[in-house]
Amino acid sequence: MTDYTVRIAAESLLGGSSQYRTLSHSQSVNLVTEDLVAGHRPDGRMSTVRRFFCLFVTFDLLFTSLMWLICVMMKGETLEQIVNREIVHYSIKVSLFDIVLVAICRFFLLLLFYGVLYIHNWSVIALTTSGTCAFLIAKVFVYDWPNAAEPVFQVFLILASFTLSWGEAWFLDFRVLPQELQAKQIIEAIAGHHNQSSERTPLLPGKPQGVASTVGESTAHWFSPVDSPAGTPRPGIHHLILTQEQIDEYKRMAEESMRHAYKVITLPNWKFEKRGVTKGDIVETRQTETFGKVYRFTGLVDCPAEFLFREFKDNVTKLPDWNPTILRSELIKEIGSGIDLSYQVTAGGGKGIIAPRDFVILRRCAPLNKQGMVVESDPYSYISSGVSVTVPGYPPNKEFVRGNNKVGCWYLKPVLVRMPDGTETYQTQFQWLMCCDLKGKIPQFVLDAAFATVMLDYIVHVRKFTAEARAKGLF
């Protein structure tokens, strides 16, 4: 087990099924693509993709009008003569103003129904496109082409109007409506998940009612990891050569990241986000000047804090054995006592929508005293912090999105707990600090719901692992 990788439940929404996506302690998560987020309506306002459609419709009108002006001005007539010939004494055989009128009709109809009334149906765009095409085809047959002054411009005007009308139909049917539908499903899934009684329930209901489930249910039930994708050759733990200057710099960064993580996770005045089913499980958030919004989970685990700390510290390469959403977990190099570099690849999902991610993390694991200083004996608590760094031989891979962890840690502290039978026993207060850059325009409400779900869901795996370790007599 490692202290910088976790599994995230996030909605895929393809095929109407729920998929688990992944999150590592490098804290870059595959939530939703920007295409899906473009369909979101923040605070009930117009979605980004529909706003682009309205701009496209406006461009259609302006471009058609401009082309008409160019066509009629080529004859060298005055504006009054143009108005009389094209508008006042209109004739379908010699005038091109009817093409502008068709564009005006498309403009008002499409903006009325898709911009003002905000309908989610293709019927109006089908009407405007078919009507435009029918008129333009008829126009070709009746227009007086032999007497046209510049027929090339007239042809271009007709073809432009024809193409723009079909472009509007394509964009609405293949971009606007599907993306808004997917965004709506995301919102409904998250809202429904908040109303469910258990954080173990999938974001999108896909399991038939009446099928029994267990608390320790594996993520493999919801996500089948693909084979580890081929990447560039890696130097490995025995071949990575660092200069003494690089080693000293990594040590400095590790100590600094641990101090930042300890300072943030012990700050007061956290804001409540979500409560778990198990008593005491809670997710909170807080705004910080240095890192922005951070998330903190707090819960109890029935095992010695030292045992959990040793597992997080020493068994980084065993992560894929119990977490199927992690394709690869490597120990790059030990820098010093309790300081190491690690590399990790998380599985993709959502039929290609969710890209695989890789991470390079500098960890610092240490026992602490009450003041947060590293000690050798009689620790008050334990910490395992992680921060994203660059490492020679591990550049960003074009096959993956490189995650970025700004600050994060697992903070473990022994606490005395009174049991229902009146006895007292020491358990571990498990706190997890999360702050990551997702590198995407994801709405904050999606992040809040997803991160809270991740934290409440992941503790189930930690408790399952410790329960199995207790049964094996490991502590």
N, C-alpha and C positions, 0 to 999 in steps of 0.2 A: 504494500500500500504506500502511496506517496501523498505528500501534503499539498501538492499543487495540481491535482487533477480530480475532476468530478464529472458526473454525468448530468446533462441538462435535458429536461423534458420540454420540447418546444414543438409547435404545430407545423406540420408540413403541408396539409390541406390538399395534397394531390391524390386523386382517387378516393377522396372522402375518408381517408384513413389517417390515424395519428401516428407520427413517427417521433422517436426520441432523437434529439440532436445532442451535440456534445459541447461541453465547456471544460476548459482546463484551468488550472490555477494561474496560468498565464493570462487567463480571463478574457479571451476572445471567444465569442460565442456565435454559432450559426443560428440565428433566430429566423429572420425572413429576408428575402432579397429586396433590393430597392424597388424592383418592379411591383412587388406585392404591396410595399409600403406606399407606393404612389397612389394606390386606390383608397387609402385611408382618408376619412373626413375628420380633420381635427376640430373638435368642438362644434360639429355639425356643419362646418364650412365646406366649400367645394373641394373635391379631391384634386391632387396635382395633375393626374392624368386627364381628368375631365376639363380642368382649366386649360390644359394644352389643346384639347379638342376644340374648345370655344375660340381659342386664339387662331387655330387652324381655319375654322369657319370664317373668322374675320379676315384672315389673310386671303381666303378664297374670294371674298367680295372685293377687297382692295386690289388684288392682282387682276381680276377680271375687268374691273373698272379702268385700271391703268392701261391694260391692253386695248380696251375699246377706244380710249382717248388717243392712243398712238395710231390705231387704224384710221380713225376719222380725220386726224390732223394731217395725215400723209397727203390728203387731197389739196391742201393749201387754202382751205376755206376759213372764213371767220367763225367765231363762236356762235354768232346769231344764225349763220347759214347752217352750221352743224346741228343746232337745236331744231331748226325748222325741218331739216331733211330727216334727221334721225328720230326725233321725238314728236314734234307737232304734226308733221305729215308722214307719220310712220307707215312703212310698208315692209312686210316680211321679206320681200324680194331684194330690197336695197339697204334696209336698215340693219344694224348690228346691235342696236340698243336693247333688243329683246333678250339677248344673251346676258346683259347686265341685269335686266329685270328678273331673269331666272335666278341669277346669283343672289339678288336681293331677297327673293322669296326663300331660297335655301337658308340665307342668313337669319331671317326673322323666325322661320319655322324651327330651325335647329336650336337656336339660342333660347327660344320660348320653351320648347319641350325638354331640352337637355341641360340648359343653363338655369332657367327659372323654375320650371315645374320639376326638374330633376328626375325624369322618368328613367327606368332601367329596361328599356325595350327597344328593339331594332326596327320597329314598324315605321316610325317617322322617317328615319334615315333611308329606309328602303323606298318609301314613297318619293322623297325628294330626289334620290339618285335615279330611280326608274323614270320619273317625270322629266328630269333633265336630259337623260339619254334619249328618250322618245322625242323630245322637242328638237334636240341637236341633230338627230338623224333626219327628221322632217325638214329642218332648216337647210341641210346639205342639198336636198332634192329641189327645193323651191328657190334657193338664193340665185341671184343673177350673177353667176360667176364670169361670163364673158365680158361684162362691162365693169368688173371690179377693178379699181385703180391699182391696188397692191394685193393680189390674192394670197400671197404668202402670209401676210399678217392676219388676214381673215381666217385662213386655215389654222394658223397657230392659235388664234383666239378660241376657235371652236374646240380644237384638241385640248387646250389648257382647261377649258370649262369641263369637258368630258372627264379628263384625268383627275381634276380636283374633286369632282363629285364622287368618283369612285374611291379616291384616297380617303375622303371623309367616312365613307361607308366602311372601308377596311379598318381604319383606325378605331372607330367606335366598336365594331363587332369583335375585333381581335385584340384590342388593347383596353379600351375604357371599361366595357362591361365585364370582361373576365377579371381584371385586376380589382375592380370595385367589389365584385362578388367574393373574391378571395380575402380581401381586406375585411369585409363584413363577417366572414366566417372566423377570421382571427379574433375579432372583437367579441363575437358571440361565444367563441370557445373559451376565451379568457374570462369573460363575465360569468359564464356557466361554471367554469372551474372554481371561481371564487365562492360560488354558492354551494359547491359540493361539500360533503362532510369530511372527505379525506383528501389529503394532498397526494395520495397514491393513485387517485383516479386519473386516467389519461385526459389530456386537454380536449380531445375530440372523442366522444363516445364511439367506441368501435367494438367493444366486447359485449356479447349478448348477455342479457340479464339472466341471472340464475347461475352463472358460471362462477364457481368458487375461486377465490384468490387468496393469496397469503401475503403477510406483511413483508416477507423477504423476497417478494417477486422480483425476478431479474429483469434488467432492461432488455435482455435478449428477446423477451416476449414481444417487445415493441419495435426493436430495431435489429436487423441482421447486418453486422458489419461486413464490409467488403474486404477483399484481400488488400494487404498493404501495398499501396501504389509504389511503383518504382521511382526512386528519387536519385539524386546525385550521390556519388560515393561519399561516405563520411569517414573522417579520420579515426574515430573510435577512441576509447579511453586510453589505450596504450600508445597511440600514435600522435595525439594532439600535443604539440610542443608550444609552450608559452614561455615568454621571457619573464624574468623576475619583475620587471616593471608592469607587465600585464597581470601577473599574479597579485602583486600588491594593489593594483587598481581594482581587481575583482573583489579582493578582501575588503577594501574600503567601501565599495558599492554594496556589498553584502551587509556589512555592519550598519551602513546608513539606511538601507531598506528595512532592516529589522527595527531600527529605532523609529523610523516613520510608522511602520505597521503597529508597533506597540503603543506609540503615542495616540494613533487614531483609534485603535480598538478599545482603548481605555478612556476615551473622551466621554464626558457626561452629555445629557440632554439629547438622547436619540429619539427619533420619531417612529412610532409604531407603524408597521406595514401590514403584517399578516401573522396570524397565530396558527400553529399546527395542531393536529389532533392530540398528540402526546402532550401531557401537561408540562408546561415550562418551555416548550418549543416556541420561539418567537423570532420574527425577522424585523429588523429596524433599519432606518436610513438616517443619514446625516449629511449635510453640506459642509465641505471643508474648503479652505482657501487654496490649498495646494493641489488637491486631487479632484475637486468637484464632489459629485454625489457618490457616497460609499454605502455599502450594504453590510450589515452585521447579523449573523445568526447566533443564537444562544440556545443551548439545550444540554441535557444530561446524558452521559453514556455510562453504563454499568460496567466499568473496568478501571484498573489503575491508570492514572494519567501517564505514568512513566512507560507502561507497556504500549499505549497508543502512540506516544511520542517516538519510541524506538521503531515501531512499525513504519511510521511516516518518514522517519529519517533514513532507515537502512534498507528498505525494500522497494526502492523506486522502480526497479526493473520488473517487479512482479505485478505491476498494475494491470496489464492486459489479462492476467490470469483470472481476475475477479470482475473486471470492468470491460465488457465486450465492445464498448463504444470507443475504446482506445486501441488504435492499430499498432502503435509502436511506442515504447518508452525506454529511453536509453540514458545511461549515466555517462556523460561525456568525459568528465574529469573531476577528481577531487582536488579542490584548491587548497584546503586546509581543514583543520578540525571543525566539523559541522558546517563546512562551506563546500558546495559542489555546483557543477554545471550539468544541466539535463536537457535532453531533446525529446519531443513528443509529437506524435501525429494522431489527430482525432479523425474518426470516420466521417465521411460525407453521408448525405441522405437526401430524401425528398425527390428521388428520381432525377438527380442532377441539379436541383435547385440549391441544395446545401453543399457548398464546396468543402473538401477536406481542409483542415487547418493544421499548421505546425507551429511549434513554440520552442524557444530557447530561453531557459529560466536559470537564473542565479539564485540558489537557495541558501538560507542561513538557518540552521537548527541549533537551538541552545536552551539549556535550563536557566531560569531567571530567579532572582530574589524578589522581595516585595517592591523594591524600587525599580524593577525592570532591568537590572544589571546582570550580566552573565556570571554564573557561579559554577563551581566545580562540585559542591556537595550541598545537601539539605536545600534543594530548590523549593521555591514557593509556587512556581508555575513553569510551563514549557511553551516555546514558540517555534514555529516553522514558517518562515516568511519567504516570499518569492517575488522577483522582479525580472522583467524582460531585459535581455542584454544581447549584444552581438558577439559572436564567437568565430574565430578564424576557422574556415572549413564548413561553416554552417550558414551560408548566405540564404536570403529568401529564395525559396524554390518556386518556379513558375507553376508547378502543379498544385500548390497550396496557397492559402491566404495566411500570411504570417501574423499571428496574434500578438497583442501587446498588453502586458500586465503593468499597471501603473503602481499599485500597491496592494498587497494581500498577505494574509497569514492565517494559520490555524493556531489558536491560543488555547492551551489546555491547563486546567487548574484543578487540583484535588479539592473536593468539598465534602463535608460531612452531611449525610442525608439520613433522615429518620424514616424508617420503613413502616408500612402499615401495621406490622406486628409489634411496633414499639422499639425494635432494635435499631442501632445506628451503624452505618457502613459508609466507607469512602467511595465516591464515584467521581467521574471526570466532568467538570463543566467545560463543554465543547463550544468554543466560539470561533466563528469563521468570518474573516474580513474579506470583502470582495470589491474591487474597483478596476474596471477594465475599459479599454477603448474598443468598441465594436466596429469602428471604421465603416459606418453606414448611417443613413438618415432614418433611424428607427425611432418611432414615437416613444416618449418617456413612459407612457402608460404601459406599452408593451414590455419595456425593460423592467419596470417595477413588478409586473405580474410574473414575468418569466423568471427573474432572479429570485423572487420569493418562492416560487415553485421549485426551482433548482435546489435551494438550500433546505427546504422542508422535505424534499424528496430524497436528497442525498444522505441525510442523517439515518434514514432507514437502512441503507447499505452499511454504514459504519456500525450500527447496532447489530446488524446481522453478522458482520465479520467478527465483532467482539464476542458475540454469543457462541459462534462456532469455535473461536479460540479458547473460550472458557470450557467448552465441552471437550476439547482436546487436551485440556490441562496445561495450556501455555501460560496461564497466570492464576 
